[in-house]
């Protein structure tokens, strides 16, 4: 229906705008926190533990981070939350519009798993919110005290969801559900941890009470997770344009490899912000991307018009296929393509 296309257009457009705002703010604050330097003594006496000077838009900016908080809570305090919330809400709306309303066309691939639409949608929601529940339980458990172990468990969770989704859904539907899980975890970090801890800090400073160090530590841990998730998530957002990735016979491994390389490249910039320059990380990340591209693009079978066949006596004979003619191509297009890709589609999904 035309009106559904317009809704999809506007929701997708809004989703991109909100995502730019959210990820831009995430990148900025990670950069800001990593570039704060020890201030002069007179600033330290005021409780400032780090400052930074910048120039932009024809003016100078002075940024200061307090070890506790300002002497008096300002009347206007800027919060950064709606960027995350609107990105998630518009993304989930797109998931419903494209992959759930059009489950038979975009979510279900009978050659992978001939699921009824209701069951496929239920399994997709289970992956997203079940994965979020496992992540939250892990963050609130003693496991969070061991960042390396926690990181390995988080990687295992994403890899498991990636494999399961490719066994259940179409390649395109599988990739987007992995992205939906990552985006839900990122927005959940803001909603369940970062914002509540910031509210506690504001209330404590306003009432001249002590700040629990765990509030800041917990929020910082979630922010770091979100930071490393950004580049993998951005790839998944555009992956539906590149079927050579999600239609590969090992598409789950392709996605894991691309996400790992993207997170590794992000690690270079995080180190660079704190003054640690390791170009080897950037080079190895680029080499990894090239290796993935070569692997995915390499033909799995030789491009030949002949194929081996076994005769009754066990000898191998060559089978020659008929030449590819324009008539054969047109017949294939009419049989497999025009029901969807035509001025007046006849497929029920459209």
C-alpha positions in Angstrom: 0.0 0.0 0.0 1.4 3.5 -0.9 0.6 4.9 2.5 2.6 2.2 4.2 5.6 3.1 2.0 5.3 6.7 3.1 5.1 5.7 6.7 8.2 3.5 6.3 10.0 6.4 4.5 9.3 8.9 7.3 10.1 6.4 10.1 13.3 5.4 8.4 14.3 9.0 7.8 13.6 9.9 11.5 15.5 6.8 12.6 18.6 7.8 10.7 18.4 11.4 12.1 18.0 10.1 15.7 20.8 7.6 15.3 23.2 10.3 14.0 22.4 12.4 17.1 22.8 9.5 19.5 26.0 8.0 18.1 27.4 11.5 17.5 26.8 12.4 21.2 28.3 9.0 22.3 31.4 9.6 20.2 31.7 13.1 21.5 31.5 12.3 25.2 33.9 9.4 24.9 36.3 11.7 23.2 35.6 14.5 25.7 36.2 12.2 28.7 39.4 10.8 27.3 40.8 14.3 26.5 40.3 15.9 29.8 43.6 17.0 31.3 44.7 17.9 34.9 43.6 21.6 35.5 45.7 24.3 37.2 45.7 24.5 41.0 43.1 27.3 41.2 40.6 25.1 39.3 41.4 22.1 41.4 40.6 24.1 44.5 37.1 24.6 43.1 36.7 20.9 42.8 37.4 20.6 39.1 39.4 17.4 38.3 39.7 17.8 34.5 39.3 20.5 31.9 39.5 20.9 28.2 39.7 23.9 25.8 38.3 23.8 22.3 37.5 26.1 19.4 34.6 25.8 17.1 32.1 28.0 15.3 34.2 31.1 15.7 34.5 30.9 19.5 36.4 29.3 22.4 34.8 26.7 24.7 36.0 25.7 28.2 34.8 22.4 29.5 35.3 21.4 33.1 34.5 18.1 34.9 33.9 18.2 38.6 35.1 15.5 41.0 31.9 15.9 43.0 29.7 18.6 41.5 29.1 22.3 41.3 28.6 24.3 44.5 25.0 25.0 43.4 23.0 22.9 41.0 22.4 25.0 37.9 18.9 25.8 36.9 19.4 24.3 33.4 21.1 20.9 33.3 21.3 19.2 29.9 20.6 15.5 29.8 21.3 13.2 26.9 18.7 10.5 26.7 16.1 11.2 24.1 18.6 10.6 21.3 18.8 7.0 22.5 15.1 6.6 23.2 13.9 8.0 19.8 16.5 5.9 17.9 15.3 2.7 19.6 11.6 3.5 19.2 11.9 4.4 15.5 14.1 1.4 14.9 11.7 -1.0 16.5 8.8 0.6 14.5 10.8 -0.1 11.3 11.3 -3.7 12.4 7.6 -4.1 12.8 6.7 -2.3 9.6 9.2 -4.0 7.3 10.0 -7.4 8.9 6.9 -8.3 10.9 4.2 -6.9 8.6 6.1 -8.3 5.7 7.4 -11.4 7.4 6.7 -13.8 4.5 8.8 -11.6 2.2 11.6 -10.3 4.4 11.8 -12.4 7.6 11.1 -15.9 6.5 13.1 -17.9 3.9 11.6 -21.3 3.3 15.0 -22.6 2.1 16.3 -21.8 5.6 13.4 -22.5 7.9 9.7 -22.6 6.7 8.3 -20.9 9.8 4.7 -19.6 10.1 4.8 -15.8 10.4 3.5 -15.7 14.0 6.1 -18.2 15.1 8.9 -16.3 13.3 7.9 -13.0 14.9 7.7 -14.6 18.3 11.2 -16.1 17.9 12.6 -12.7 16.8 11.1 -10.9 19.8 12.5 -13.7 22.0 16.0 -13.2 20.7 15.9 -9.4 21.2 14.3 -9.2 24.7 15.7 -12.5 25.9 19.2 -11.3 25.0 18.6 -8.1 26.7 17.4 -9.9 29.9 20.6 -12.1 29.9 22.8 -9.0 29.4 21.1 -7.1 32.3 21.4 -10.1 34.6 25.1 -10.3 33.8 25.6 -6.6 34.4 23.9 -6.8 37.8 25.9 -10.0 38.8 29.4 -10.3 40.2 30.5 -11.0 36.7 30.5 -7.2 36.0 33.5 -6.8 38.3 35.7 -8.7 35.9 35.6 -6.6 32.6 37.6 -9.0 30.5 35.6 -12.1 31.4 32.4 -10.0 31.1 33.5 -8.9 27.6 34.1 -12.5 26.5 30.7 -13.5 27.7 29.1 -10.6 25.9 30.9 -11.6 22.7 29.7 -15.2 23.2 26.1 -13.9 23.6 26.2 -11.9 20.4 27.8 -14.8 18.5 25.2 -17.2 19.7 22.3 -14.9 18.7 24.0 -14.3 15.3 24.2 -18.1 14.6 20.6 -18.8 15.9 19.1 -16.0 13.9 20.7 -17.2 10.6 19.3 -20.7 11.3 15.8 -19.3 11.8 15.3 -16.4 9.5 16.3 -15.1 6.0 19.8 -13.7 5.9 18.5 -10.1 5.8 16.1 -10.8 8.6 18.8 -12.5 10.7 21.2 -9.6 10.4 18.6 -7.0 11.3 17.6 -9.0 14.4 21.3 -9.1 15.6 21.3 -5.3 15.1 18.0 -5.0 17.0 19.4 -6.9 19.9 22.6 -4.6 20.0 20.5 -1.5 19.7 18.1 -2.7 22.4 21.1 -3.4 24.7 22.5 0.1 24.0 19.2 1.9 24.7 18.6 -0.4 27.7 22.0 0.8 29.1 20.8 4.3 29.0 17.3 3.6 30.4 18.2 1.0 33.1 21.5 2.2 34.3 23.0 5.5 33.0 20.0 7.7 33.5 19.0 6.3 37.0 22.6 6.6 38.2 22.8 10.2 36.9 19.6 11.0 38.7 21.1 9.7 41.9 24.2 11.8 41.4 22.2 14.9 40.8 20.0 14.3 43.9 23.1 13.6 46.0 24.9 16.8 44.9 21.7 18.9 45.4 21.3 17.6 48.9 25.1 17.8 49.7 25.3 14.0 50.2 28.1 11.6 49.3 28.2 10.1 45.8 28.5 6.3 45.6 31.4 5.6 43.3 29.5 2.6 41.9 27.0 5.0 40.2 29.7 6.4 38.0 31.5 3.1 37.5 28.4 1.3 36.4 27.4 4.1 34.0 30.9 4.2 32.6 31.0 0.5 32.0 27.7 0.6 30.0 28.9 3.6 28.0 32.1 1.7 27.0 29.9 -1.2 25.8 27.8 1.2 23.8 30.9 2.8 22.3 32.3 -0.5 21.0 28.8 -1.5 19.7 28.4 1.6 17.5 30.4 0.6 14.4 29.0 -3.0 14.2 25.5 -1.6 14.6 26.0 1.0 11.8 27.1 -1.8 9.5 24.0 -3.8 10.3 21.8 -0.8 9.6 23.0 -0.7 6.0 23.6 -4.4 5.5 20.3 -5.0 3.7 21.8 -3.2 0.7 24.6 -5.8 0.4 23.2 -9.3 -0.1 26.7 -10.7 -0.7 27.1 -10.6 3.1 23.7 -11.9 4.4 23.2 -14.4 1.5 26.6 -16.0 2.0 26.4 -19.7 3.0 28.3 -18.8 6.2 26.5 -15.5 6.7 26.6 -15.9 10.5 30.4 -16.1 10.4 30.6 -13.2 7.9 28.6 -11.0 10.3 30.7 -12.0 13.3 33.9 -11.2 11.4 32.7 -7.8 10.2 31.5 -6.9 13.7 34.8 -7.9 15.3 36.9 -6.0 12.7 34.7 -2.9 13.2 35.0 -3.0 17.0 38.7 -3.5 16.7 39.0 -0.4 14.5 36.9 1.5 17.1 39.5 0.4 19.7 42.2 2.3 17.8 40.3 5.6 18.1 39.5 5.0 21.8 43.2 4.6 22.5 44.1 7.6 20.3 41.8 9.8 22.4 43.9 9.0 25.5 47.2 9.7 23.7 48.0 6.1 22.8 48.7 5.8 19.1 48.8 2.3 17.7 48.5 2.5 13.9 49.0 -1.2 13.8 45.4 -1.6 15.1 44.0 0.5 12.2 46.2 -1.3 9.6 45.3 -4.7 10.9 41.6 -3.7 11.0 41.8 -2.6 7.3 43.6 -5.8 6.4 40.9 -7.8 8.2 38.2 -6.0 6.2 40.0 -6.7 3.0 40.4 -10.4 3.9 36.7 -10.7 4.6 35.8 -9.0 1.3 38.2 -11.5 -0.6 36.8 -14.5 1.3 33.1 -13.5 0.7 33.7 -12.6 -3.0 35.8 -15.7 -3.8 33.7 -18.1 -6.0 32.9 -21.3 -4.1 32.8 -23.2 -7.4 34.7 -22.7 -10.6 32.9 -20.7 -13.2 32.5 -23.2 -16.0 29.9 -24.5 -18.3 30.9 -28.0 -17.6 30.4 -30.1 -14.4 31.8 -33.5 -13.5 29.3 -36.5 -13.3 29.8 -40.1 -12.5 28.8 -42.8 -15.0 27.6 -46.3 -14.1 31.1 -47.8 -14.3 32.5 -45.1 -11.9 34.4 -43.0 -14.4 34.0 -39.2 -14.3 32.4 -37.6 -17.3 31.9 -34.0 -18.2 28.4 -32.7 -18.4 27.9 -29.7 -20.7 25.1 -27.3 -19.9 23.2 -25.6 -22.7 24.3 -22.1 -23.6 22.8 -19.1 -21.8 20.5 -17.4 -24.3 18.4 -14.3 -24.0 15.2 -16.5 -24.2 16.3 -18.6 -21.2 17.1 -15.4 -19.2 13.7 -13.9 -20.0 12.0 -17.1 -19.0 13.7 -17.2 -15.7 12.9 -13.5 -15.0 9.3 -14.1 -15.9 9.1 -17.1 -13.6 11.0 -15.9 -10.5 11.1 -12.1 -10.6 8.1 -10.3 -12.1 5.7 -11.4 -9.5 7.4 -9.0 -7.1 9.5 -6.6 -9.3 6.9 -5.2 -11.6 4.6 -2.2 -12.0 1.7 -4.3 -10.7 3.2 -7.1 -8.4 1.1 -10.2 -8.1 2.8 -11.7 -5.1 0.6 -11.7 -2.0 3.4 -10.1 0.1 3.2 -6.9 -2.0 
